[in-house]
Amino acid sequence: MCFEAAVGRIKFNNILFSYLSSGKLIVEKISFTVKGGKTIILVGQSGSGKTIVLNLLQHFINPNKGNIKINS
């Protein structure tokens, strides 16, 4: 899975996400920055949280802790 920061930058700060209904921890302490015009690739086993990271970026879901900053 890959995505590109079109302008500015995207910064994930110490993101933690778990489904509240099950309490299952999906993403823990994820931090990275993507500068505008750069592409990153997320690689991992099935179920490791790659799609969750993309859904967090698109605000389909919100992190339990941490924050995502775009163009700041």
FISESE-59689 format. One record per residue: residue in one letter; residue number from 0; x, y, z of N, C-alpha, C in turn. Coordinates in nm, 4 decimals. Each point is the difference from the previous one (the first is absolute). Layout:
@aa: A, i: NUM, n.c1: X, n.c2: Y, n.c3: Z, ca.c1: X, ca.c2: Y, ca.c3: Z, c.c1: X, c.c2: Y, c.c3: Z;
...
# end
This chain:
@aa: M, i: 0, n.c1: 0.0857, n.c2: -0.1152, n.c3: 0.0000, ca.c1: -0.0857, ca.c2: 0.1152, ca.c3: 0.0000, c.c1: 0.0904, c.c2: 0.1215, c.c3: 0.0000;
@aa: C, i: 1, n.c1: -0.0280, n.c2: 0.0979, n.c3: -0.0848, ca.c1: 0.0811, ca.c2: 0.1211, ca.c3: 0.0015, c.c1: -0.0896, c.c2: 0.1224, c.c3: -0.0107;
@aa: F, i: 2, n.c1: 0.0484, n.c2: 0.1111, n.c3: 0.0511, ca.c1: -0.0707, ca.c2: 0.1263, ca.c3: -0.0174, c.c1: 0.1010, c.c2: 0.1120, c.c3: -0.0091;
@aa: E, i: 3, n.c1: -0.0426, n.c2: 0.1093, n.c3: -0.0602, ca.c1: 0.0882, ca.c2: 0.1123, ca.c3: -0.0265, c.c1: -0.0537, c.c2: 0.1257, c.c3: 0.0657;
@aa: A, i: 4, n.c1: 0.0879, n.c2: 0.0773, n.c3: 0.0593, ca.c1: -0.0362, ca.c2: 0.1307, ca.c3: 0.0551, c.c1: 0.0070, c.c2: 0.1003, c.c3: -0.1144;
@aa: A, i: 5, n.c1: -0.1144, n.c2: 0.0479, n.c3: -0.0473, ca.c1: -0.0047, ca.c2: 0.0875, ca.c3: -0.1168, c.c1: 0.0656, c.c2: 0.1350, c.c3: 0.0269;
@aa: V, i: 6, n.c1: -0.0352, n.c2: 0.0629, n.c3: 0.1096, ca.c1: 0.0592, ca.c2: 0.1288, ca.c3: 0.0364, c.c1: 0.0289, c.c2: -0.0006, c.c3: 0.1493;
@aa: G, i: 7, n.c1: 0.0873, n.c2: 0.0901, n.c3: 0.0418, ca.c1: 0.0280, ca.c2: 0.0083, ca.c3: 0.1431, c.c1: 0.0591, c.c2: -0.1286, c.c3: 0.0527;
@aa: R, i: 8, n.c1: -0.0513, n.c2: -0.0445, n.c3: 0.1139, ca.c1: 0.0477, ca.c2: -0.1260, ca.c3: 0.0568, c.c1: -0.1094, c.c2: -0.0638, c.c3: 0.0835;
@aa: I, i: 9, n.c1: 0.0172, n.c2: -0.1270, n.c3: 0.0248, ca.c1: -0.0897, ca.c2: -0.0775, ca.c3: 0.0856, c.c1: 0.0851, c.c2: -0.0525, c.c3: 0.1141;
@aa: K, i: 10, n.c1: -0.0481, n.c2: 0.0209, n.c3: 0.1221, ca.c1: 0.0767, ca.c2: -0.0443, ca.c3: 0.1164, c.c1: -0.0900, c.c2: -0.0802, c.c3: 0.0937;
@aa: F, i: 11, n.c1: 0.0359, n.c2: -0.1251, n.c3: 0.0226, ca.c1: -0.0661, ca.c2: -0.0861, ca.c3: 0.0980, c.c1: 0.0808, c.c2: 0.0092, c.c3: 0.1281;
@aa: N, i: 12, n.c1: -0.0645, n.c2: 0.0388, n.c3: 0.1102, ca.c1: 0.0693, ca.c2: 0.0169, ca.c3: 0.1280, c.c1: -0.0493, c.c2: -0.1004, c.c3: 0.1035;
@aa: N, i: 13, n.c1: 0.0788, n.c2: -0.1029, n.c3: 0.0240, ca.c1: -0.0271, ca.c2: -0.0958, ca.c3: 0.1079, c.c1: -0.1438, c.c2: -0.0523, c.c3: -0.0021;
@aa: I, i: 14, n.c1: -0.0427, n.c2: -0.0495, n.c3: -0.1159, ca.c1: -0.1380, ca.c2: -0.0465, ca.c3: -0.0201, c.c1: -0.0222, c.c2: -0.1354, c.c3: 0.0668;
@aa: L, i: 15, n.c1: -0.1101, n.c2: -0.0107, n.c3: 0.0703, ca.c1: -0.0459, ca.c2: -0.1255, ca.c3: 0.0581, c.c1: -0.1448, c.c2: -0.0179, c.c3: -0.0436;
@aa: F, i: 16, n.c1: -0.0320, n.c2: -0.1175, n.c3: -0.0524, ca.c1: -0.1381, ca.c2: -0.0286, ca.c3: -0.0396, c.c1: -0.0368, c.c2: -0.1409, c.c3: 0.0420;
@aa: S, i: 17, n.c1: -0.1174, n.c2: -0.0117, n.c3: 0.0610, ca.c1: -0.0576, ca.c2: -0.1315, ca.c3: 0.0302, c.c1: -0.1502, c.c2: 0.0102, c.c3: -0.0188;
@aa: Y, i: 18, n.c1: -0.0605, n.c2: -0.1111, n.c3: -0.0350, ca.c1: -0.1459, ca.c2: -0.0036, ca.c3: -0.0098, c.c1: -0.0564, c.c2: -0.0028, c.c3: 0.1415;
@aa: L, i: 19, n.c1: -0.0836, n.c2: 0.0971, n.c3: 0.0344, ca.c1: -0.0531, ca.c2: 0.0100, ca.c3: 0.1358, c.c1: -0.0865, c.c2: -0.1196, c.c3: 0.0371;
@aa: S, i: 20, n.c1: -0.0728, n.c2: -0.0539, n.c3: -0.0985, ca.c1: -0.0895, ca.c2: -0.1119, ca.c3: 0.0302, c.c1: 0.0757, c.c2: -0.1248, c.c3: 0.0448;
@aa: S, i: 21, n.c1: 0.1153, n.c2: -0.0256, n.c3: -0.0620, ca.c1: 0.0757, ca.c2: -0.1196, ca.c3: 0.0356, c.c1: 0.1215, c.c2: 0.0317, c.c3: 0.0867;
@aa: G, i: 22, n.c1: 0.0446, n.c2: 0.1262, n.c3: -0.0034, ca.c1: 0.1197, ca.c2: 0.0380, ca.c3: 0.0751, c.c1: 0.1280, c.c2: -0.0488, c.c3: -0.0645;
@aa: K, i: 23, n.c1: -0.0113, n.c2: -0.0606, n.c3: -0.1193, ca.c1: 0.1172, ca.c2: -0.0537, ca.c3: -0.0686, c.c1: 0.0863, c.c2: 0.1142, c.c3: -0.0521;
@aa: L, i: 24, n.c1: 0.1248, n.c2: 0.0044, n.c3: 0.0428, ca.c1: 0.0944, ca.c2: 0.1022, ca.c3: -0.0423, c.c1: 0.0436, c.c2: -0.0294, c.c3: -0.1435;
@aa: I, i: 25, n.c1: -0.0204, n.c2: 0.0965, n.c3: -0.0910, ca.c1: 0.0327, ca.c2: -0.0197, ca.c3: -0.1409, c.c1: 0.1283, c.c2: 0.0735, c.c3: -0.0374;
@aa: V, i: 26, n.c1: 0.0101, n.c2: 0.1265, n.c3: 0.0374, ca.c1: 0.1172, ca.c2: 0.0830, ca.c3: -0.0308, c.c1: 0.0490, c.c2: 0.0610, c.c3: 0.1305;
@aa: E, i: 27, n.c1: 0.1302, n.c2: -0.0115, n.c3: 0.0255, ca.c1: 0.0549, ca.c2: 0.0508, ca.c3: 0.1259, c.c1: 0.1266, c.c2: 0.0812, c.c3: -0.0254;
@aa: K, i: 28, n.c1: -0.0012, n.c2: 0.1249, n.c3: 0.0471, ca.c1: 0.1169, ca.c2: 0.0886, ca.c3: -0.0035, c.c1: 0.0586, c.c2: 0.0161, c.c3: -0.1405;
@aa: I, i: 29, n.c1: -0.0852, n.c2: 0.0312, n.c3: -0.0967, ca.c1: 0.0452, ca.c2: 0.0238, ca.c3: -0.1359, c.c1: 0.0301, c.c2: 0.1487, c.c3: -0.0159;
@aa: S, i: 30, n.c1: 0.1209, n.c2: 0.0316, n.c3: -0.0428, ca.c1: 0.0400, ca.c2: 0.1380, ca.c3: -0.0268, c.c1: 0.0821, c.c2: 0.0029, c.c3: -0.1278;
@aa: F, i: 31, n.c1: -0.0370, n.c2: 0.0889, n.c3: -0.0915, ca.c1: 0.0791, ca.c2: 0.0220, ca.c3: -0.1210, c.c1: -0.0445, c.c2: 0.1302, c.c3: -0.0651;
@aa: T, i: 32, n.c1: 0.0842, n.c2: 0.0528, n.c3: -0.0872, ca.c1: -0.0299, ca.c2: 0.1220, ca.c3: -0.0742, c.c1: 0.0242, c.c2: -0.0258, c.c3: -0.1478;
@aa: V, i: 33, n.c1: -0.0930, n.c2: 0.0473, n.c3: -0.0829, ca.c1: 0.0140, ca.c2: -0.0090, ca.c3: -0.1454, c.c1: 0.0026, c.c2: 0.1423, c.c3: -0.0534;
@aa: K, i: 34, n.c1: 0.1082, n.c2: 0.0380, n.c3: -0.0634, ca.c1: 0.0118, ca.c2: 0.1334, ca.c3: -0.0579, c.c1: -0.0777, c.c2: 0.0052, c.c3: -0.1310;
@aa: G, i: 35, n.c1: -0.0488, n.c2: 0.1204, n.c3: -0.0344, ca.c1: -0.0765, ca.c2: 0.0191, ca.c3: -0.1230, c.c1: 0.0747, c.c2: -0.0511, c.c3: -0.1228;
@aa: G, i: 36, n.c1: -0.0709, n.c2: -0.0677, n.c3: -0.0887, ca.c1: 0.0591, ca.c2: -0.0531, ca.c3: -0.1222, c.c1: 0.0708, c.c2: -0.1326, c.c3: 0.0168;
@aa: K, i: 37, n.c1: 0.0091, n.c2: -0.0506, n.c3: 0.1218, ca.c1: 0.0659, ca.c2: -0.1284, ca.c3: 0.0264, c.c1: -0.1041, c.c2: -0.1103, c.c3: 0.0127;
@aa: T, i: 38, n.c1: 0.0413, n.c2: -0.1202, n.c3: -0.0288, ca.c1: -0.0870, ca.c2: -0.1168, ca.c3: 0.0099, c.c1: 0.0598, c.c2: -0.0964, c.c3: 0.1022;
@aa: I, i: 39, n.c1: -0.0863, n.c2: -0.0587, n.c3: 0.0829, ca.c1: 0.0470, ca.c2: -0.1045, ca.c3: 0.0906, c.c1: -0.0779, c.c2: -0.1276, c.c3: -0.0293;
@aa: I, i: 40, n.c1: 0.0577, n.c2: -0.1094, n.c3: 0.0381, ca.c1: -0.0638, ca.c2: -0.1302, ca.c3: -0.0173, c.c1: -0.0074, c.c2: -0.0662, c.c3: 0.1367;
@aa: L, i: 41, n.c1: -0.1189, n.c2: -0.0487, n.c3: 0.0346, ca.c1: -0.0186, ca.c2: -0.0754, ca.c3: 0.1238, c.c1: 0.0009, c.c2: -0.1482, c.c3: -0.0346;
@aa: V, i: 42, n.c1: 0.0868, n.c2: -0.0729, n.c3: 0.0644, ca.c1: 0.0149, ca.c2: -0.1423, ca.c3: -0.0268, c.c1: -0.0201, c.c2: -0.0760, c.c3: 0.1299;
@aa: G, i: 43, n.c1: -0.0740, n.c2: -0.1087, n.c3: -0.0067, ca.c1: -0.0192, ca.c2: -0.0826, ca.c3: 0.1183, c.c1: -0.0936, c.c2: -0.1152, c.c3: -0.0297;
@aa: Q, i: 44, n.c1: -0.0083, n.c2: -0.0897, n.c3: 0.0944, ca.c1: -0.0864, ca.c2: -0.1159, ca.c3: -0.0139, c.c1: -0.1461, c.c2: 0.0422, c.c3: -0.0002;
@aa: S, i: 45, n.c1: -0.0836, n.c2: -0.0869, n.c3: -0.0487, ca.c1: -0.1441, ca.c2: 0.0213, ca.c3: 0.0050, c.c1: -0.0415, c.c2: 0.0181, c.c3: 0.1456;
@aa: G, i: 46, n.c1: -0.0795, n.c2: 0.1046, n.c3: 0.0259, ca.c1: -0.0465, ca.c2: 0.0247, ca.c3: 0.1354, c.c1: 0.0942, c.c2: 0.0829, c.c3: 0.0852;
@aa: S, i: 47, n.c1: 0.1070, n.c2: 0.0543, n.c3: -0.0607, ca.c1: 0.0979, ca.c2: 0.0753, ca.c3: 0.0798, c.c1: -0.0353, c.c2: 0.1474, c.c3: 0.0169;
@aa: G, i: 48, n.c1: -0.1061, n.c2: 0.0488, n.c3: -0.0663, ca.c1: -0.0457, ca.c2: 0.1364, ca.c3: 0.0216, c.c1: 0.0233, c.c2: 0.0969, c.c3: -0.1148;
@aa: K, i: 49, n.c1: 0.0412, n.c2: -0.0482, n.c3: -0.1163, ca.c1: 0.0266, ca.c2: 0.0889, ca.c3: -0.1139, c.c1: -0.1249, c.c2: 0.0766, c.c3: -0.0412;
@aa: T, i: 50, n.c1: -0.1110, n.c2: -0.0664, n.c3: -0.0140, ca.c1: -0.1251, ca.c2: 0.0654, ca.c3: -0.0401, c.c1: -0.0491, c.c2: 0.0944, c.c3: 0.1086;
@aa: I, i: 51, n.c1: 0.0213, n.c2: -0.0344, n.c3: 0.1252, ca.c1: -0.0380, ca.c2: 0.0883, ca.c3: 0.1109, c.c1: 0.0745, c.c2: 0.1319, c.c3: -0.0110;
@aa: V, i: 52, n.c1: 0.1298, n.c2: -0.0041, n.c3: -0.0320, ca.c1: 0.0785, ca.c2: 0.1229, ca.c3: -0.0151, c.c1: -0.0609, c.c2: 0.0873, c.c3: -0.1101;
@aa: L, i: 53, n.c1: -0.0377, n.c2: -0.0588, n.c3: -0.1126, ca.c1: -0.0620, ca.c2: 0.0753, ca.c3: -0.1085, c.c1: -0.1359, c.c2: 0.0562, c.c3: 0.0422;
@aa: N, i: 54, n.c1: -0.0786, n.c2: -0.0792, n.c3: 0.0713, ca.c1: -0.1309, ca.c2: 0.0476, ca.c3: 0.0484, c.c1: 0.0145, c.c2: 0.1127, c.c3: 0.1019;
@aa: L, i: 55, n.c1: 0.1032, n.c2: -0.0054, n.c3: 0.0823, ca.c1: 0.0281, ca.c2: 0.1092, ca.c3: 0.0939, c.c1: 0.0348, c.c2: 0.1277, c.c3: -0.0763;
@aa: L, i: 56, n.c1: 0.0811, n.c2: -0.0136, n.c3: -0.1025, ca.c1: 0.0399, ca.c2: 0.1151, ca.c3: -0.0801, c.c1: -0.1205, c.c2: 0.0670, c.c3: -0.0646;
@aa: Q, i: 57, n.c1: -0.0941, n.c2: -0.0794, n.c3: -0.0474, ca.c1: -0.1180, ca.c2: 0.0529, ca.c3: -0.0684, c.c1: -0.1118, c.c2: 0.0369, c.c3: 0.0968;
@aa: H, i: 58, n.c1: 0.0239, n.c2: -0.0119, n.c3: 0.1295, ca.c1: -0.0957, ca.c2: 0.0330, ca.c3: 0.1066, c.c1: -0.1276, c.c2: -0.0843, c.c3: -0.0061;
@aa: F, i: 59, n.c1: 0.0108, n.c2: -0.1213, n.c3: -0.0560, ca.c1: -0.1125, ca.c2: -0.0933, ca.c3: 0.0066, c.c1: -0.0156, c.c2: -0.0509, c.c3: 0.1428;
@aa: I, i: 60, n.c1: 0.1126, n.c2: -0.0058, n.c3: 0.0710, ca.c1: 0.0034, ca.c2: -0.0358, ca.c3: 0.1411, c.c1: 0.0950, c.c2: 0.0961, c.c3: 0.0705;
@aa: N, i: 61, n.c1: -0.0095, n.c2: 0.0103, n.c3: 0.1304, ca.c1: 0.0857, ca.c2: 0.0886, ca.c3: 0.0779, c.c1: 0.0883, c.c2: -0.0811, c.c3: 0.0942;
@aa: P, i: 62, n.c1: 0.1220, n.c2: 0.0484, n.c3: 0.0243, ca.c1: 0.0874, ca.c2: -0.0727, ca.c3: 0.0924, c.c1: -0.0502, c.c2: 0.0107, c.c3: 0.1432;
@aa: N, i: 63, n.c1: 0.0303, n.c2: -0.0998, n.c3: 0.0814, ca.c1: -0.0308, ca.c2: 0.0052, ca.c3: 0.1421, c.c1: 0.0937, c.c2: 0.0968, c.c3: 0.0713;
@aa: K, i: 64, n.c1: 0.1243, n.c2: 0.0060, n.c3: -0.0461, ca.c1: 0.1001, ca.c2: 0.0932, ca.c3: 0.0535, c.c1: 0.0878, c.c2: 0.0470, c.c3: -0.1137;
@aa: G, i: 65, n.c1: 0.0672, n.c2: 0.1124, n.c3: 0.0213, ca.c1: 0.0880, ca.c2: 0.0553, ca.c3: -0.1014, c.c1: -0.0766, c.c2: 0.0915, c.c3: -0.0938;
@aa: N, i: 66, n.c1: 0.0702, n.c2: 0.0533, n.c3: -0.0997, ca.c1: -0.0657, ca.c2: 0.0872, ca.c3: -0.0964, c.c1: 0.0653, c.c2: -0.0089, c.c3: -0.1358;
@aa: I, i: 67, n.c1: -0.0735, n.c2: 0.0443, n.c3: -0.1004, ca.c1: 0.0461, ca.c2: 0.0043, ca.c3: -0.1372, c.c1: -0.0088, c.c2: 0.1440, c.c3: -0.0456;
@aa: K, i: 68, n.c1: 0.1125, n.c2: 0.0541, n.c3: -0.0453, ca.c1: 0.0026, ca.c2: 0.1389, ca.c3: -0.0458, c.c1: 0.0278, c.c2: 0.0019, c.c3: -0.1497;
@aa: I, i: 69, n.c1: -0.0789, n.c2: 0.0778, n.c3: -0.0705, ca.c1: 0.0158, ca.c2: 0.0133, ca.c3: -0.1439, c.c1: 0.0271, c.c2: 0.1467, c.c3: -0.0308;
@aa: N, i: 70, n.c1: 0.1075, n.c2: 0.0254, n.c3: -0.0724, ca.c1: 0.0403, ca.c2: 0.1350, ca.c3: -0.0406, c.c1: 0.0175, c.c2: 0.0948, c.c3: 0.1181;
@aa: S, i: 71, n.c1: 0.0603, n.c2: -0.0473, n.c3: 0.1070, ca.c1: 0.0258, ca.c2: 0.0895, ca.c3: 0.1126, c.c1: 0.1453, c.c2: -0.0071, c.c3: 0.0413;
# end
